[in-house]
Amino acid sequence: MICRLWRGWATNRTADAYERIVREQVIPGIEARRIPGFRSIDLVRRERERDVEFMTLMWFDTTCGGVAGALGYVSGPRQMSAARAGHWVR
C-alpha cells in the first residue's frame, strides 16, 4: 500500500466552505480520473486555535509503484503516525 499525504489550511471562518469544496469537487475529480492503482482518498480535519488544518490521504496499490514514485507519492509508518497524532476528524 502506498499513501500520498497532502495538507492544507483554512481560516476558522472559511474552513467549512474549504471542506465542502474538497469533498464535493476535488475528491470526485480525483476519483473520476481513474488513476492506475488508486484505491481511495480520505479527508481529515483538525480544529486549531488560529486555523483549521486539513489532510488528505490518497491510497494506492503497491503494484503502481512506478506511477506513484514518479508523482512523488510517499508511504510508510511516518505518514500514518502523522495522521494519528493530534485531533483529526474524518
Phi and psi in degrees as GROMACS dihedral restraints (atoms count N, CA, C in turn):
[ dihedral_restraints ]
;  ai    aj    ak    al  type     phi  dphi    fc
    3     4     5     6     1  -119.5    20    10
    4     5     6     7     1   138.3    20    10
    6     7     8     9     1  -124.9    20    10
    7     8     9    10     1   127.6    20    10
    9    10    11    12     1  -103.8    20    10
   10    11    12    13     1   122.9    20    10
   12    13    14    15     1  -105.3    20    10
   13    14    15    16     1   134.2    20    10
   15    16    17    18     1  -134.5    20    10
   16    17    18    19     1   139.7    20    10
   18    19    20    21     1  -124.2    20    10
   19    20    21    22     1   146.8    20    10
   21    22    23    24     1  -147.7    20    10
   22    23    24    25     1   162.6    20    10
   24    25    26    27     1  -131.6    20    10
   25    26    27    28     1   153.5    20    10
   27    28    29    30     1  -143.0    20    10
   28    29    30    31     1   158.7    20    10
   30    31    32    33     1   -70.0    20    10
   31    32    33    34     1   161.4    20    10
   33    34    35    36     1   -58.2    20    10
   34    35    36    37     1   -35.0    20    10
   36    37    38    39     1   -72.2    20    10
   37    38    39    40     1   -33.5    20    10
   39    40    41    42     1  -102.9    20    10
   40    41    42    43     1     0.2    20    10
   42    43    44    45     1   -61.2    20    10
   43    44    45    46     1   -40.9    20    10
   45    46    47    48     1   -64.3    20    10
   46    47    48    49     1   -41.3    20    10
   48    49    50    51     1   -66.3    20    10
   49    50    51    52     1   -40.3    20    10
   51    52    53    54     1   -59.5    20    10
   52    53    54    55     1   -48.2    20    10
   54    55    56    57     1   -62.3    20    10
   55    56    57    58     1   -40.8    20    10
   57    58    59    60     1   -61.0    20    10
   58    59    60    61     1   -42.7    20    10
   60    61    62    63     1   -63.1    20    10
   61    62    63    64     1   -44.1    20    10
   63    64    65    66     1   -63.1    20    10
   64    65    66    67     1   -46.6    20    10
   66    67    68    69     1   -70.4    20    10
   67    68    69    70     1   -36.6    20    10
   69    70    71    72     1   -95.4    20    10
   70    71    72    73     1   -20.2    20    10
   72    73    74    75     1  -122.5    20    10
   73    74    75    76     1   -52.5    20    10
   75    76    77    78     1   -67.1    20    10
   76    77    78    79     1   -53.9    20    10
   78    79    80    81     1   -61.9    20    10
   79    80    81    82     1   -48.1    20    10
   81    82    83    84     1   -59.2    20    10
   82    83    84    85     1   -34.7    20    10
   84    85    86    87     1   -64.8    20    10
   85    86    87    88     1   -40.3    20    10
   87    88    89    90     1   -65.8    20    10
   88    89    90    91     1   -46.1    20    10
   90    91    92    93     1   -61.7    20    10
   91    92    93    94     1   -36.0    20    10
   93    94    95    96     1   -69.0    20    10
   94    95    96    97     1   -20.8    20    10
   96    97    98    99     1   -72.6    20    10
   97    98    99   100     1   -15.8    20    10
   99   100   101   102     1    50.9    20    10
  100   101   102   103     1    53.5    20    10
  102   103   104   105     1   -65.1    20    10
  103   104   105   106     1   131.2    20    10
  105   106   107   108     1   -56.0    20    10
  106   107   108   109     1   129.4    20    10
  108   109   110   111     1    83.7    20    10
  109   110   111   112     1    -7.4    20    10
  111   112   113   114     1   -65.8    20    10
  112   113   114   115     1   132.7    20    10
  114   115   116   117     1  -108.6    20    10
  115   116   117   118     1   -51.9    20    10
  117   118   119   120     1  -165.7    20    10
  118   119   120   121     1   172.1    20    10
  120   121   122   123     1  -138.1    20    10
  121   122   123   124     1   136.5    20    10
  123   124   125   126     1  -116.7    20    10
  124   125   126   127     1   145.7    20    10
  126   127   128   129     1  -122.4    20    10
  127   128   129   130     1   127.0    20    10
  129   130   131   132     1  -122.2    20    10
  130   131   132   133     1   155.2    20    10
  132   133   134   135     1  -133.6    20    10
  133   134   135   136     1   137.9    20    10
  135   136   137   138     1  -132.2    20    10
  136   137   138   139     1   118.5    20    10
  138   139   140   141     1   -75.8    20    10
  139   140   141   142     1   130.9    20    10
  141   142   143   144     1  -124.6    20    10
  142   143   144   145     1   171.0    20    10
  144   145   146   147     1   -59.8    20    10
  145   146   147   148     1   -45.4    20    10
  147   148   149   150     1  -104.0    20    10
  148   149   150   151     1   -11.9    20    10
  150   151   152   153     1  -161.1    20    10
  151   152   153   154     1  -175.3    20    10
  153   154   155   156     1  -124.6    20    10
  154   155   156   157     1   130.1    20    10
  156   157   158   159     1  -102.8    20    10
  157   158   159   160     1   137.5    20    10
  159   160   161   162     1  -118.2    20    10
  160   161   162   163     1   149.4    20    10
  162   163   164   165     1  -140.5    20    10
  163   164   165   166     1   131.3    20    10
  165   166   167   168     1  -107.4    20    10
  166   167   168   169     1   144.1    20    10
  168   169   170   171     1  -124.1    20    10
  169   170   171   172     1   114.0    20    10
  171   172   173   174     1  -100.4    20    10
  172   173   174   175     1   125.6    20    10
  174   175   176   177     1  -104.3    20    10
  175   176   177   178     1   134.0    20    10
  177   178   179   180     1  -131.6    20    10
  178   179   180   181     1   154.0    20    10
  180   181   182   183     1   -64.1    20    10
  181   182   183   184     1   149.3    20    10
  183   184   185   186     1   -69.5    20    10
  184   185   186   187     1   -18.8    20    10
  186   187   188   189     1   -71.3    20    10
  187   188   189   190     1    -9.4    20    10
  189   190   191   192     1  -101.2    20    10
  190   191   192   193     1    25.8    20    10
  192   193   194   195     1   -52.6    20    10
  193   194   195   196     1   -36.4    20    10
  195   196   197   198     1   -62.7    20    10
  196   197   198   199     1   -46.7    20    10
  198   199   200   201     1   -66.2    20    10
  199   200   201   202     1   -47.5    20    10
  201   202   203   204     1   -63.0    20    10
  202   203   204   205     1   -42.5    20    10
  204   205   206   207     1   -63.2    20    10
  205   206   207   208     1   -41.0    20    10
  207   208   209   210     1   -65.6    20    10
  208   209   210   211     1   -29.2    20    10
  210   211   212   213     1   -92.6    20    10
  211   212   213   214     1     0.8    20    10
  213   214   215   216     1    82.4    20    10
  214   215   216   217     1    21.3    20    10
  216   217   218   219     1   -71.5    20    10
  217   218   219   220     1   148.4    20    10
  219   220   221   222     1  -124.0    20    10
  220   221   222   223     1   158.6    20    10
  222   223   224   225     1  -145.0    20    10
  223   224   225   226     1   170.0    20    10
  225   226   227   228     1   123.1    20    10
  226   227   228   229     1   173.8    20    10
  228   229   230   231     1   -66.5    20    10
  229   230   231   232     1   -25.9    20    10
  231   232   233   234     1   -60.7    20    10
  232   233   234   235     1   -43.0    20    10
  234   235   236   237     1   -67.2    20    10
  235   236   237   238     1   -39.8    20    10
  237   238   239   240     1   -68.0    20    10
  238   239   240   241     1   -35.6    20    10
  240   241   242   243     1   -62.2    20    10
  241   242   243   244     1   -39.6    20    10
  243   244   245   246     1   -62.7    20    10
  244   245   246   247     1   -37.9    20    10
  246   247   248   249     1   -68.7    20    10
  247   248   249   250     1   -31.7    20    10
  249   250   251   252     1   -83.7    20    10
  250   251   252   253     1   -24.6    20    10
  252   253   254   255     1   -74.3    20    10
  253   254   255   256     1   146.1    20    10
  255   256   257   258     1    84.0    20    10
  256   257   258   259     1  -162.4    20    10
  258   259   260   261     1  -117.7    20    10
  259   260   261   262     1    76.2    20    10
  261   262   263   264     1   -89.1    20    10
  262   263   264   265     1   139.9    20    10
  264   265   266   267     1  -120.5    20    10
  265   266   267   268     1   128.4    20    10
